[in-house]
Amino acid sequence: MSDKFIELEEKISNQANHIKIIERVIKEQKRQITIMRESLECKNRELDALHYVWCNGGCGGGVHRYDSMKGVELTEEIVKIAERNTQRLRTWFINYKFRNKTDEYKDKYFKSFKYRIRLILKRICDLL
């Protein structure tokens, strides 16, 4: 075999390896695009739900993510998402108010909480 033939085989082998690497990169990018698309679809459903919270139906535009929500049907899933987000806001607000309380108040709260837990555990033990 000539040196040129061996050199040509090495080039072909290197190119084949590069093609395999590029194929793996493309496959990973496709996977990441699919994940991002699914995540965006989920976020869009949440925006649909928030649309109904923000707007009473009389809006002509503004807060909508696209053309006044034409063709978007109000479904049970959208209502549940809106309720979950609203509950999340309520929980955040309660925690916000608690964080702004004095340390003395927090200590009293946690002591009474621990006392209630002890009472519940005692009742459970009594049942056993």
C-alpha positions, 0 to 999 in steps of 0.5 A: 500500500502506498503512503498516499492510500494510507493517508487517504484512509486516515482522512476518511477515518477522521472525517467519519469520527467527526461526522459521528461527533456532529451527529451526537451534538445534533441529537443532543440539541434536538433533545434540548429543543424538545425540552425547551418547547415542552417547557414553553408550552407549559408556560404558555398554558400558565399565561393563558390561565393568568389571562383569565385572572387579569382580564374580565373579558372586556379587554381589547389587548394589552395583557394578552400574549397573542391576538386577544386569546382568539381560539383559546378555550377556557378549560378545567386545566386552565382554571386549575392552573390559575387556582394553583398560581393564585394559591401560590401567591397567597402562600407567598404573601403569608410567608412574606408577612411572617418573615417581617414579624419580630424574632420574639413572635416567631419564637412564640409561634414555633414553640406553640407549633412544637407543643401542638406536634407533641400533643398529636404524637402523644395521642397517636402513641395512646392509640397504639 
